[in-house]
């Protein structure tokens, strides 16, 4: 058997975040796909943490993402809510810990002033334009959000919602069951 048959590729989401005018919004679709089958339509891939001051979203293998989310929350608590410090500490652990290195997921973490991507390679990336996206439809949502940010007066939440709808029209691994969390 080929390795791909033993470990089928999982395409599962679009997650996008926008920081604008002192507000942050992070949203995701609800679709989980395994091979060529939609397994779930209403998964919740965004969460508020740390007394509703931080929002997170994930893409990738669900169990791996929940493991990273738990580790991030621990780092966030130990850093007293410092988003950047918690993100860097998680990325360092992710890169050096043998167990964590095998996890296949990505996290977006946000507060009202910044958005960060934490990757399994130990990267913490802050976008220049306060728009960040991951997942199968992330590129579509990112492109849509950038246009909406430049050419409309929509709020962060409205940009996230419209970008997810556009991605859902293009990406077969993204649906229109959208969940958005907002920090005001």
C-alpha positions as CSV (number, residue, x, y, z in Angstrom):
1,X,0.0,0.0,0.0
2,X,1.1,3.5,-0.7
3,X,1.7,5.9,2.2
4,X,-1.1,8.1,0.9
5,X,-3.6,5.2,1.2
6,X,-2.5,4.6,4.8
7,X,-2.6,8.3,5.7
8,X,-5.2,10.0,3.4
9,X,-4.8,13.8,3.0
10,X,-7.2,15.8,5.1
11,X,-8.5,19.1,3.7
12,X,-10.6,20.7,6.3
13,X,-11.0,24.4,6.5
14,X,-10.6,28.1,5.8
15,X,-9.7,30.3,8.7
16,X,-9.3,34.1,8.3
17,X,-8.6,36.9,10.7
18,X,-8.7,40.7,10.3
19,X,-7.6,43.5,12.7
20,X,-9.1,46.9,11.8
21,X,-10.0,50.0,13.7
22,X,-9.1,48.5,17.1
23,X,-11.3,45.5,16.6
24,X,-10.4,41.9,15.6
25,X,-12.5,39.3,13.9
26,X,-11.6,35.7,13.2
27,X,-13.8,33.3,11.4
28,X,-13.8,29.8,9.9
29,X,-16.1,27.6,7.9
30,X,-17.5,24.4,9.4
31,X,-16.5,21.8,6.9
32,X,-14.3,18.8,7.7
33,X,-13.4,16.6,4.7
34,X,-11.6,13.3,4.7
35,X,-10.5,12.1,1.3
36,X,-13.4,12.9,-1.0
37,X,-16.1,12.7,1.7
38,X,-17.5,15.6,3.8
39,X,-17.4,14.2,7.3
40,X,-18.9,17.2,9.2
41,X,-20.6,20.5,8.2
42,X,-20.6,22.5,11.4
43,X,-17.2,22.1,13.1
44,X,-16.2,25.0,15.3
45,X,-12.6,26.0,14.6
46,X,-12.4,29.4,16.3
47,X,-12.3,30.0,20.1
48,X,-12.0,32.9,22.6
49,X,-9.4,32.5,25.3
50,X,-8.0,34.4,28.3
51,X,-11.1,36.1,29.5
52,X,-12.3,36.7,25.9
53,X,-9.2,38.9,25.1
54,X,-7.6,36.5,22.6
55,X,-9.2,34.6,19.7
56,X,-7.7,31.6,18.1
57,X,-8.4,29.5,15.0
58,X,-6.9,26.4,13.6
59,X,-6.5,24.3,10.5
60,X,-5.1,20.8,10.1
61,X,-5.6,17.6,11.9
62,X,-8.3,18.2,14.5
63,X,-6.7,16.3,17.4
64,X,-3.4,17.9,16.7
65,X,-5.0,21.4,16.6
66,X,-6.7,20.8,19.9
67,X,-3.4,19.7,21.4
68,X,-1.7,22.9,20.2
69,X,-4.6,25.0,21.3
70,X,-4.3,23.6,24.8
71,X,-0.5,24.2,24.9
72,X,-1.1,27.7,23.6
73,X,-3.6,28.4,26.4
74,X,-1.1,27.2,28.9
75,X,1.6,29.5,27.5
76,X,-0.9,32.4,27.4
77,X,-1.7,31.9,31.1
78,X,1.9,31.6,32.1
79,X,2.7,34.8,30.2
80,X,-0.2,36.7,31.8
81,X,-2.0,37.2,28.4
82,X,1.0,38.4,26.5
83,X,0.1,37.2,23.0
84,X,3.6,37.5,21.4
85,X,5.4,35.9,24.3
86,X,3.0,33.0,24.4
87,X,3.2,32.5,20.7
88,X,7.0,32.5,20.6
89,X,7.1,30.1,23.6
90,X,4.7,27.7,21.9
91,X,6.6,27.9,18.6
92,X,9.9,27.1,20.4
93,X,8.3,24.1,22.1
94,X,6.6,23.0,18.9
95,X,10.0,23.0,17.1
96,X,12.0,21.3,19.7
97,X,9.6,18.8,21.4
98,X,9.6,15.4,19.6
99,X,5.9,14.8,20.2
100,X,4.8,18.3,19.2
101,X,6.9,18.2,16.0
102,X,4.7,15.5,14.6
103,X,1.6,17.5,15.0
104,X,0.0,18.6,11.7
105,X,-1.9,21.9,12.3
106,X,-1.5,25.6,12.2
107,X,-2.8,28.3,14.6
108,X,-3.9,31.9,14.1
109,X,-3.9,33.8,17.4
110,X,-5.2,37.4,17.7
111,X,-5.9,40.2,20.0
112,X,-7.4,43.7,19.2
113,X,-4.1,45.0,17.9
114,X,-2.3,42.1,16.2
115,X,-2.7,38.8,14.4
116,X,-0.1,36.0,14.4
117,X,0.4,32.7,12.6
118,X,2.1,30.0,14.6
119,X,3.5,27.1,12.4
120,X,4.9,23.7,13.2
121,X,8.3,24.8,11.8
122,X,8.7,27.2,14.7
123,X,7.7,30.3,12.9
124,X,5.6,33.1,14.4
125,X,4.5,35.3,11.5
126,X,2.8,38.7,11.8
127,X,1.2,39.9,8.6
128,X,2.0,43.4,7.4
129,X,-1.6,44.3,6.6
130,X,-3.3,42.8,9.6
131,X,-5.0,40.1,7.5
132,X,-4.1,36.5,8.0
133,X,-5.5,33.2,6.6
134,X,-4.8,29.5,6.7
135,X,-6.3,26.3,5.4
136,X,-7.4,24.9,2.1
137,X,-9.3,28.0,1.1
138,X,-7.0,30.4,2.9
139,X,-5.5,31.9,-0.2
140,X,-9.0,32.7,-1.7
141,X,-10.2,34.3,1.6
142,X,-6.9,36.3,1.9
143,X,-7.2,37.7,-1.6
144,X,-10.9,38.6,-1.0
145,X,-10.1,40.2,2.4
146,X,-7.3,42.3,1.0
147,X,-9.5,43.7,-1.8
148,X,-12.3,44.4,0.7
149,X,-9.9,46.1,3.1
150,X,-8.6,48.4,0.4
151,X,-11.8,49.2,-1.4
152,X,-14.7,49.2,1.2
153,X,-15.5,50.6,4.6
154,X,-16.6,47.2,5.9
155,X,-15.8,46.3,9.5
156,X,-13.3,43.6,10.4
157,X,-16.2,41.2,11.1
158,X,-17.9,42.0,7.8
159,X,-14.7,41.5,5.9
160,X,-14.1,38.1,7.5
161,X,-17.7,37.1,6.7
162,X,-17.6,38.1,3.1
163,X,-14.1,36.7,2.5
164,X,-15.3,33.3,3.9
165,X,-18.3,33.4,1.7
166,X,-16.2,34.0,-1.4
167,X,-13.7,31.3,-0.4
168,X,-16.7,28.9,0.0
169,X,-17.8,29.6,-3.5
170,X,-14.4,28.6,-4.9
171,X,-12.8,26.0,-2.6
172,X,-14.5,22.6,-2.5
173,X,-13.1,22.1,1.1
174,X,-14.9,25.2,2.4
175,X,-18.6,25.5,3.2
176,X,-20.9,28.4,4.1
177,X,-21.5,27.3,7.8
178,X,-19.5,30.2,9.2
179,X,-18.5,30.9,12.8
180,X,-17.0,34.3,13.6
181,X,-15.6,35.5,16.9
182,X,-14.9,39.2,17.4
183,X,-13.0,41.3,19.9
184,X,-14.2,44.9,20.4
